[in-house]
Every structure is written in structure tokens, then in C-alpha cells.
Amino acid sequence: MYDICCVGHITLDKVVTPRVTAHMAGGTSFYFSNAIRNMDVSYTLVTTLAESEMVVVEKLRAKGITVNACACGLSVYFENIYSENQDHRTQRVLQKANPFTVEQLQEIDAQIFHLGPLLADDMPVELIKELNSRGKVSLDVQGYLRKVEDKNVVPIDWADKREALQYIDILKANEHETEVLTGSKDIHEGARILADWGVKEVVLTLGSMGSVIYTGGVFYNIPAYKPSAVVDATGCGDTYMAGYLYQRIKGASFQQAGEFAAAMASFKIESSGPFTGTEDDVLNLIARGEKTYAY
């Protein structure tokens, strides 16, 4: 029995920023796994990728990460282009991977399953239902809100949201995703709608403006911590959720878990690639950090 299991494709990423163009592995599963590996938690990753990219899995295993990998089909290939405003990006998908199946998770037991779909057809609702019967389900919803047309990422609504969200314990979304899901531009109203649809903990990230957690009818306002430099925002949301779920599994309050997660994401944005810090690094940033609140 693992504390946390992340499910998601490892991608090939081309990240273009005003300062540099970099080629690297990516995806929710990659950034989440790297972020949580130095924390005191029992963790495993379930992923699929092309046989030619299995070297990425071996590098993760060399870092001490337990990986259940299926070398089948193609790897997802993303191109992420950022402007000076790191809260916004343009995406293209140059190739897609096979969707996950219930069978791939049959032998995995965990207290929390964190799902990181990258595209709308990555994970069927049946998989969510199955995992909900065995543990808590955490979801980063972004993948369900985008599909690929002529290699361009096209925003869509999630057709199965009302059915699926009944089985989601923890939902992570940003302000734009919340508006697509609920039709509301107001963060608080959007959070209440998602809770009415069945989500137990609504985690809304607002980039450099902080984040909001809504659970049990209570809002928790989480600050953003000012980084020493803004280099690359890719994987910040995944890093946030790694910190949040780590703290929740250890028994932290919603406020404590949110602040730890926010500081962890701020630490990550200071460099390109995944989070490489420790729990002490995050706690030190919280102790000395400059805070900004959106709400």
C-alpha cells in the first residue's frame, strides 16, 4: 500500500521561453514524481511511454522513485511556448500516447491516486470510478479540457464532468479551467459549484496571485511566495499538488498544506526543469518569503 500513486504519461517537452529553448521530459507524472521524491512518503508512479524513451524511467528509478511503466505506443510530445508572462503559454501536441486502462492499475494500492491526464481521452471515467472504490482520487483537470486538432491544443469543456466529479475527492484547477467547468468567472462561486457536484476539496491555483482551497463550506486563502527569479513555470502546478498531497497525507491542515504547496511551486519556478529541493528548503522559504494574496 502506497501513500500516493500518480498516474500520467511522461512526455517529450519542448519548452520555449524568452530566454532559452530547452528539450526535456515532462508531463504531470514527471514533475510530480521529481517534486515528491525527497519527501517522507511512500510513492509510486504509473506511466506509459515509447520504448525509445524508457531511459527517462531509468533515470527516475536511479533517483529512488518507484515506477510502474508500460513501454507501448508513442510518447506524448508537447511544445510549450511562454511569453514574458509565465502564467500564460501556447501549446502544440506533435504526437499522442495510448490512453490508460483499468487493467494497468489493478495491482496498485494507494491511499491517494493523483491523476494527471494531459488530453481529454487519456483516462476514461471508468478508471476514475475504479480508483475511487480503492482510495481517494485527486485530479488535475487540465487534460480533460483540451483536445488536439491539427497538432494544436484546442480548449473544450469536459463532457463527462457531472458524472466523473462525483468520484473526485480532490480537484486541482486554475481560474480559467474553473470558468470552463462551471461557467462562472468568480472563483468562489466556481468552487461552490464544483463542491455541489461532489468534489470534497477544491484547490484553485491562481499563478503568481496565490491559490484558494474550498472544503467543508470554508475558503482558505493561500499566498504566493515571491521567488528570487522567474525562469520557467512549466510543472509548477504539478509541484504544488505534490506538496499539497504530501502535507495532507502527513496530517497537515488545509491552510498548512496550501502554504507548503505554494512555497514549493515558487521554489521550482526559479529554475528550468523539475523541483530539486527538500522539505527544509520549502520551510525556509515560508519562514522568510514575501507573500502575495489574490483574495
Buried (B, 14 or more C-beta within 10 A) or exposed (E): EBBBBBBBBBBBBBBBBEEEEBEBBBBBBBBBBBBBBBBEBEBBBBBBBBEEBBEBBEEBEEEEBBBBBBBEBBBBBBBBBBEEEBBEBEBBBEBBBBBBBEEBBEEBEBBBBBBBBBBBEBBBBEBBBBBBEBBBBBBBBBBBBBBBEEEEBEEEEBEEBEBBBBBBBBBBBBBBBBBBBBEBEEBEEBBBBBBEBBBBBBBBBBBBBBBBBBBEEEBBEBBBBEBEEBBBBBBBBBBBBBBBBBBBBBEBEBEBBBBBBBBBBBBBBBBBBBBBBEBEBBEBBBEEBEBEEBE
